């Protein structure tokens, strides 16, 4: 029971610190003229994805299990879309009144292209490297750059009343320097707790006798995605749907760049080699769920949006059943 208690404590700490880090980034943004879409799509998504980055690096450098890294990233992305779908269905009436930046569709297409190339790598169609770095990682970096370009160009799609509500809820007497120092110490806390979370997950996987891919998707993927989910629920309650959508799709894009970073560190082994059944199932479910997100962003038909949301949620449930 001790290892489960340690895991739960680490999860609570990671989520708490990640949410605090998100708040500090948001407060820093309020001191500048950055757009809300840029905040959600790049800054907030990068901060809430820190646990995925650090746990993935730990799974390679500390315990040498690339399957757990793949399961963590792919599991987080699939869970993010499922959580978004669930929140949309809960706030469906208000969501349908919102407007969203068209840039998010293009980011969704970039994420879909990454899934396609990764699946081709798994099938050994595009399985080659440039020095010690996989072509898949190079392709991810290229698409990430394109996706960031669209995210940075995303425009705010919220009313003045909603913007005033957000500003009022985030007012602070802290200076930029004070916020920056608090963000630094919070980030250090995220690093330590994320490394511990990876070790605890590995212990649980060995105790239960389950694959590293499934352990990464379930125990790491869900735990490290909780900051994104918490931020999304909060933004939906504030009726700031545009930033919430940017946070999720931006996080999914950022999560893939984690694989490229880990691939650079992993000189002695190919992180994409010999994926287990759980990892391949995650990739296939992601290939189905991401186009549904694209359609969700493109259509204004309420029935179509409901179907897409149910489909995205169903993809994650299908993975759990498989």
Residue pairs with C-beta under 8 A, 6 or more apart in sequence:
3 200
3 203
3 204
3 207
4 204
6 196
6 200
7 197
7 200
7 201
7 204
7 219
10 193
10 196
10 197
10 200
10 223
11 197
11 223
11 226
13 189
13 193
14 51
14 190
14 193
14 194
14 197
14 223
14 224
14 226
14 227
15 223
15 226
15 227
15 230
17 186
17 189
17 190
17 193
18 47
18 48
18 50
18 51
18 190
18 226
18 227
19 227
19 230
19 231
20 182
20 186
21 47
21 48
21 50
21 183
21 186
21 187
21 190
22 44
22 47
22 48
22 227
22 231
23 170
24 179
24 180
24 182
24 183
24 186
25 39
25 43
25 44
25 47
25 183
26 39
26 44
26 170
27 170
27 172
27 174
27 179
28 176
28 179
28 180
28 183
29 39
29 43
30 167
30 170
30 172
31 176
31 179
34 43
35 154
35 155
35 156
36 156
36 158
36 163
36 166
36 240
36 242
36 243
37 101
37 103
37 151
37 154
37 155
37 156
37 157
37 242
37 243
37 246
38 151
38 152
38 154
39 243
39 246
40 235
40 242
40 243
40 244
40 245
40 246
40 247
40 250
41 103
41 104
41 107
41 151
41 152
41 154
41 246
41 247
41 249
41 250
42 148
42 151
42 152
42 250
44 231
44 243
44 246
44 247
44 250
45 228
45 246
45 247
45 248
45 249
45 250
45 251
45 253
45 254
46 250
46 254
47 227
48 227
48 228
48 231
48 247
48 251
49 76
49 224
49 228
49 251
49 254
49 255
49 258
50 187
50 190
50 191
50 194
51 190
51 194
51 197
51 223
51 224
51 227
52 72
52 73
52 76
52 220
52 224
52 225
52 255
52 258
53 258
53 261
54 190
54 191
54 194
54 195
54 198
55 72
55 194
55 195
55 197
55 198
55 201
55 220
55 224
56 69
56 72
56 73
56 258
56 259
56 261
56 262
57 258
57 261
57 262
57 265
58 194
58 195
58 198
58 199
59 65
59 66
59 68
59 69
59 72
59 198
59 202
59 212
59 216
59 220
60 66
60 69
60 262
60 265
60 266
60 271
61 265
62 195
62 198
62 199
63 198
63 199
63 202
64 269
65 202
65 212
65 216
66 262
66 266
66 269
66 270
66 271
66 272
66 273
67 211
67 212
67 213
67 216
67 275
67 276
67 279
68 198
68 201
68 202
68 205
68 212
68 213
68 215
68 216
68 220
69 216
69 258
69 259
69 262
69 271
70 213
70 216
70 259
70 271
70 272
70 275
70 279
70 282
71 212
71 213
71 214
71 215
71 216
71 217
71 218
71 220
71 221
71 278
71 279
71 282
72 216
72 217
72 220
72 221
72 224
73 221
73 255
73 256
73 258
73 259
74 217
74 221
74 279
74 282
74 283
74 286
75 216
75 217
75 218
75 220
75 221
75 222
75 225
75 282
76 220
76 221
76 222
76 224
76 225
76 251
76 252
76 255
77 111
77 251
77 252
77 255
77 256
77 286
78 217
78 221
78 282
78 285
78 286
78 289
78 315
78 316
78 319
79 221
79 222
79 225
79 316
80 225
80 228
80 229
80 248
80 251
80 252
81 248
81 252
81 289
81 290
81 292
81 293
81 312
81 315
81 316
82 289
82 312
82 313
82 315
82 316
82 317
83 225
83 228
83 229
83 232
83 248
84 232
84 244
84 245
84 248
84 293
84 312
85 308
85 309
85 310
85 311
85 312
85 313
86 309
86 313
87 229
87 232
87 233
87 236
87 244
88 95
88 296
88 305
88 309
89 306
89 309
89 310
89 313
90 236
91 236
91 237
92 302
92 305
92 306
92 309
94 236
94 239
94 241
95 236
95 241
95 305
96 300
96 302
96 305
98 157
98 239
98 241
98 242
99 157
99 242
100 157
100 241
100 242
100 245
100 297
101 154
101 155
101 156
101 157
101 242
101 246
102 297
103 150
103 151
103 153
103 154
103 155
104 150
104 154
104 245
104 246
104 249
104 297
105 294
105 297
105 298
106 146
106 147
106 150
107 147
107 150
107 151
107 249
107 250
107 253
108 249
108 290
108 293
108 294
108 297
109 294
110 143
110 144
110 146
110 147
110 150
110 253
111 143
111 147
111 249
111 252
111 253
111 256
111 290
112 287
112 290
112 291
112 294
113 143
114 139
114 140
114 143
114 256
115 283
115 286
115 287
115 290
116 287
117 126
117 136
117 139
117 140
118 136
118 272
118 283
119 283
119 284
119 287
120 126
121 127
121 134
121 135
121 136
121 272
122 272
122 275
122 279
122 280
122 283
126 135
126 136
127 134
127 272
128 134
128 135
129 135
129 270
130 138
132 267
133 260
133 263
133 264
134 263
134 270
134 271
134 272
136 259
136 263
136 272
137 259
137 260
137 263
137 264
138 260
140 256
140 257
140 259
140 260
141 257
141 260
143 253
143 256
144 253
144 254
144 256
144 257
144 260
147 253
148 253
151 246
151 250
151 253
154 246
156 163
156 242
157 242
158 166
158 239
158 240
158 241
158 242
158 243
162 238
162 239
162 240
165 238
165 239
166 238
166 240
169 238
172 179
174 182
194 224
197 220
197 223
197 224
198 220
201 215
201 216
201 219
201 220
202 212
202 215
204 215
204 219
205 211
205 212
205 214
205 215
205 219
208 215
211 276
211 277
211 278
212 276
213 275
213 276
213 277
213 278
213 279
213 282
214 276
214 278
217 278
217 279
217 282
217 319
228 247
228 248
228 251
231 244
231 247
232 244
232 247
232 248
235 241
235 243
235 244
235 247
236 244
245 297
249 293
259 271
262 271
263 271
263 272
275 283
277 322
281 319
281 322
282 319
285 315
285 316
285 318
285 319
286 315
288 311
288 315
289 311
289 312
289 315
289 316
292 308
292 311
292 312
292 315
293 308
293 312
295 304
295 308
296 304
296 305
296 308
296 309
296 312
299 305
299 308
